[in-house]
Amino acid sequence: MNTTDATGVVIVNYNAGNWLPRCVEAVAESAGPVEIIVVDNASTDDSVERLCAALPMAAPVEVVRNTANTGYARACNQGAAQTEAFTLVFLNPDCIVESDTLAILRRALDEDSRAGLAGALILDPGGSEQRAVRRRLPTPGRALSTLSGLERLGVGGINAASDPLPAHPVEVEAVSGALLCLRRQAFDAVGGFDEDYFLHCEDLDLFVRLRAGGWKLLLVPAARAMHGLGVSSASAPLRAWWYKHLGMHRFYRRHLATQQSWPVPWLVLAGIWLRWALLMPWVAVRSLGAHQPADPD
């Protein structure tokens, strides 16, 4: 198989348990040729062993095992470097695609030469649309609307899930990072993921740089996937929330702070870390009784 004709699917794994083999199995059953690269970020569970035991030897899967957790962004770039595919997919290990999802996303890119990225309709295990599917970039005003609850009253926030779901591909500011389909040309043109993000917000950063480079971001509602949400983070929730706020800090300083006058940047940055300080006890207590989300059926 000419790997450039296949869709290169990069799955970064960290303690995803039985979700990982189910995720890979669904990708392997996709319509059209695929090349699957699993980058394991030094998992401490047996997820990779489960994967190897579940897959036939002929399955088109390459497993790269890191000796340390290098972070999500760096592992994504590492996986992308393992394939010459013209179309790249970055897929969370707790995300289960439908058989035609990847073909639909790839077709959307093929039909619009300026489309650099296509995102899917991501559903939770109960079948409801997850909030991150239709996101707006998190400007301070939008973030305040979301955090304060004004978003629910129709005051524009970060999420747009209450809007009618479009019937056809539409251009958006941001999509769910659980499943990203990219034109390789666009990914390479912006330098891939920024590896200074360890976990969280690396997708938003990529979206901004793609749009600045003249590429469109599309939401393709006909492409669907089920997302377990938070499977990899469940083994270390405090660490995950820390990196989320660190990512928010970096994203704001890099893309938004220079557009605003003093003292707004300082207030926003202070607000990010105040939020972390307020959330930390709640996350710590909740993590004591936390458990891995149920394995997919």
N, C-alpha and C positions, 0 to 999 in steps of 0.2 A: 504493500500500500504506500502510495506517495503521501508522506505526512503533511505536505502542504495542502492536499485536497481534503484532509480530515479536519475535524474540529478538535483542537487541542484543549482538553479539559483538565484544569489544574485544581486539585482538591487539597487544601492545607488541613492536616489533621492534628488535633491535640485532644486525646482522651475522649474520643467520640463514641467509644463502645461499639455496640452493634449497629449504630447509625451508619458508620463508615462502610461496611460491606453492603448494606442496603442501598446507600447512595451510589456506590460504584456499580452495583448490579443494575440500577435504574439507568445510569448513563450508558452502560454497555448494551442495553436493550433499545437505545435510541435509534430512530430512523437516520440513516446516513452513517458514513464512517466516522469514528471517533478515536482519538488517541488520549489515553487517560494517564495523567501523572499525579500520583499521590505523594505529597511532601509531608512527612511526619516530623513534627516539631518536638521530638524527644518525649513522646507520650509515656506516661507511667502506667497506663492500663494495657490491656491486651487487644486493643482495637486493630492493630496491624496484623497480629497473629490471626484474629478472626477473619480479617479480609483475605489473607493468604489461604486460609483453610476453606473459605467459601467459594473462591473463584477457580474456574478451570484453568489449567496451565496455559491454554491458548488465548485466554482473555488479554486484550490489548492494554495492559496496565503496567506502568513502571512505578516502583516504589522507591522513593529517596528518603533515607532515614537520617535525620540530623542528630548529632550527639548533644545538642543544646537547643533550647527554644529560642530561635532567632527572631521571633516576631512574625506577625501575619504578613505584613507588606513585603518583607525580605523573602519569606518563603514563597510568596506568589511570584515574585520576580525570578526566584530560583527555578520554580516549576516552568515558567514561561521560557526560560533559557534552554529547557530540555527538549523543546519541540520547535519545528520550523513551520508549524501550521499558520495559515493566513488568517484564521479565525481562532480567537482564544476565548475560553470560558473559565471564569473563576467561580468556583462553587463551594459553598460551605458543606462540611461533611454531614450535617444534619438537615440537608435540603434534598428532597426526593423529586426528581423531574419526571414529567409525563413523557411518554415515548416520542411525541412529536415536538416537544418544547424546544430542543436545541435547533431542529430544522427550521422551526418558525422564526426563531431569533436570527438565525443566519440569513434567512430569506429577507427579513426586514432590513438587514445591513446591505444585502446585495441590491435591493431595490432603491436605495438612496445612497449615492456615492459620498455624501457629506455626513452620513451617520457614522459616528465612531463607536458608539456603544448602544446596546439594546438591553433593556431590563424586562423581567417577566412579572406576571401577576403572582405574587407570593401569598400563599394561604397558610393559616395555622392548622394544626391537626384536626380542628373542628370544622374546617372549611371556610372560615371567615378571612377576609382580606386583612393582612397585617398592615399596621399603620405606616411602616417605612416604605411601602410600595410606591406611594406618590408623595414624595417629600419636596419641600422647597428648601433652598439653602438657608442655614440657620443664622440669619442676621439677628442682631440684638433685639429688635422690635418683635420679630417673629418668635424668637425664643421666649421672650417675656410673655407673649400672648399664649403660647403653649403651656408654659410652666404655671401661669396664673389661672388657667382654665378658660380664659376669654375665647380661646380657639373654638370651644364647644358652642359658643354663642354666635359664631360666625365671624368673629374678628380674626383676620388672617394670621395663622400661625405657621408652624413648620410642616404640619401634615395636611394632606388634601384628600384623605380617604372618605370624607363625607360628601365630596363632589360626585356627580354621576360618573360611573366608570365608562370611559370612551370605548367605542366599538372597534376602533382601528388604531394603529400605531400613532402616537402623538409625541411631540417634542416636550420634554420636561426638564426641570433643573436638576433633579436627583431621583434615583430609584433605590430599591433595596440592594444592599451589598451582598446579600445571600447568594445571588446569582447574577453575574455580569458577563455579557457576551460582547467582545470587543473585536473590532477590525485590527489586525496586527499592525497595520500601517499607522493607525492612530495611537495605539499603545506605545509603539516604539518612538513615535514623533514627540511624545511628551515625556519620554524617559521612564515609562512604567510607573509603578507605585513608589512613593517617597518612603524610603526605608527608615527615616527618622521617626515615623509612626510605628509603634510596636503593636498596638491593637486598638481598633476603633478610629474613625474619622479619616483613615487613609483613603476610603472610597470617596468621601466628600471632596477631599483634596484632589483626587484624580478627576472628578467631575468638573471642578473649577478649571483645572488646567486643560482639559479637553475642550471645554467651551471657549476658553481664551484662545485656543489654537484653531478655532473655526469649525470644530466638530460638533455635530448634533448628538444629543442624548435622547433616545426614544424609549417610551414605555409601550410594550407590545402585549396587550391584554389577552390575546389568544394563546400566548405561551404561559404555561402554568406550572407551578411547583409547590410542594408542601414543605414547610420549614418548621423544624422542631423548636428552634429559637433558644439560644443560650446553653446548648449541650456542652460545648467545650469550656465555656466560662464557669459551668457549675462546679468544677473541681477546685476552682480558686476564685471565688466571687469577689473578694476584696481586691485582689490583684487586678482582676478585669475592670472593676470600677475605677481603680486608680489610673490605669492606662486610658480608660475612656475620658477621664477629665484631663489627663495630660494631652491626649489627642485634641480635645476641644480647645485647650490653651494654645497649642501649636497652630491649629487651623485658624483660630481667630487672629492671632498675631500675624500669620503669614498672608491671609487673604482679606481681612476686614478692618483690622485696627488702623491701617494707614489711610482708610477712607473716612475716618471720623476724627473729630477734633477733641483735644483734651477737655474735660477729664473722662470722656466716655470710655476710651480703651482701658484705663485703669479701673474704672467701675465694673466693666464687663469681666476683666480678668479676676478681680476680687470676688465677683459673684460666682465665677466658676469654682473657685476654691472654697468659698463659703458653702456652696452646694455640696461639695465633697465632704466638708467637715460635718455638715448636718446629716448627710446620708450614711457616713461611715458607721456609726453605731447601729443604725437600722440594718445595714447589710451584714454587719458582724453577727448580730443576733439572729437574723434570718438564715445565715449560712450554717448555723449550728444544727438546724433541722432540715437543711436543704438536701435534696436528692436528685440524682440524674433524671432528666425527663424520660418518660417511658419510651422504650424502644419502638420503632415503627412497626406496624403490622405487616 
